[in-house]
Every structure is written in structure tokens, then in C-alpha cells.
Amino acid sequence: MKYLVVSDNHGDRDILVDLAETYRGVVDKMFHCGDSELEPTDSLWNDFLVVKGNCDYDPEFPDTVVEKSGDDTIFMTHGHLANVRSGLTSLALYADQVKATIVLFGHTHEIGCEVRANVLYLNPGSIRQPRGPIQLKSYAIIESTADQFIVQYYGRDHQPFKELHFVFNKK
């Protein structure tokens, strides 16, 4: 299964339209980890599963999403309610409750992926306002196979950041 993950576009609708048009039919699912600053009725949400970020004020956005896809159970939240700036402990508790194999979040605007206890935790960074040590406007694609999680980060031009390619073996 292939998943596109994007977050924190902060009102830049055009980049989401571009991603949807580029990847519709190419990936199995597209996830938006919040802070879109778009309306919950936007037609883009026909392509993306989306959660509410701290800059999304409409209560129609869900705080979390649990999505089953193939052998994966994907838990997604923006991260502000799980205190992700202080670590992944709260996310791990949520992941355990729903038996997630993949956890997606944003909020920090910082690229990051790691596997803990056979669960992939991924922050795609921000497609508009990157922060932290890796200052790249980015999104990620996860390929989940029977044996591996393969993660590749991309720029707004859809070119891969070669140094941001990760392979994690599943147990």
C-alpha cells in the first residue's frame, strides 16, 4: 500500500490541488495531518482524509482518524492535543489503544520518522512553513509492504529528497 502524507499547508490550497491531481490513482490513500485552514466542506477532502489542527477552527473536522488499509491500521492526529512537542509518549498510548501500525501527525512543522515497537511514527513536515533543523517544504510517501515501511520525502516540485529516504523492517 502507498500513502501520501502532508500537513500544515496553512491556507495554501493550490499545493493540495497539485498533490491531489498528481497522486490521484497513484497512491492508495492521501492523508492531511491538519492546519489546512480550509473549510471542512472543501472538495479537496474528497481526496484526502483530514484531521483538525490547532489553526482549523471548524468543529466539523475530526481530532483523530483511524483508517484500516490492507494490513495497516493508521492513526492520524494533528499532534497539538497529544503534546508532540514533548515527545511521542501520548501518541504511543493512542496507537496502542487502536492497535495502529502507522501513526501520522503534524503540528511541529518538522520532518521526522521512526519505528518504535513495530509502529511507524511519521511527521511529513510542513508543505508551506518548515521549521527545525531540516528547512525543506515537504510531504512524504509511505510504501507499506509485508516486510518493510519505505519512506520517501518530497519537495513541492515532487522531486525526492534523496537524503530523506528511509527503510524500516517490520518484525
Steps between C-alpha positions, in 0.01 A plus 500: 500500500616853426399802704563869439529704820494882513448755775498864593430667166349796691260625235704405192220316322684489166766258627231258618326521162836425337562202728151361441532535123851350498432203727132413445506136387875474571479455878241301690410775747587863571519635854503860621622542859328832566548876489359529152307815592241393241130437547387149595269506195789559257488256208866411567387284790355260243864406433655537847420365842545802726515588869459827687812699579538774758443755218188323370209642695198322353375224731404286199863393463573189710780511757613151403451248222553125513517346153545134414678440171626157401698367795550852640306679770578870468444743785514868406479815711646846466712462810416806709257299715761225546773742609736384223745782569590310817539158337304206367375351828139618465492395136628157599214462748245589232671265254487217749128555567409460132775247419650740246788396277549855365459829688482826303523848650605857424496814715876542552570572130805273539579196286532181698446128476595210723379156599426418864360163606428414133295820448605763246469858630515758223485878482509619137627842603324806362427545131499880556691605814775255600668531837780329685835378374368384158362810327328332205139545388399136492253216488559126529402181329493179700512167324387227737592148389470171685857539630585872494397861533670702226482877554596763247470876556432731205507872428224714354639422153432128565870423485631266770743620762750218447648541849151460652433140400449246778437127512376334817460124531178376652531236765 
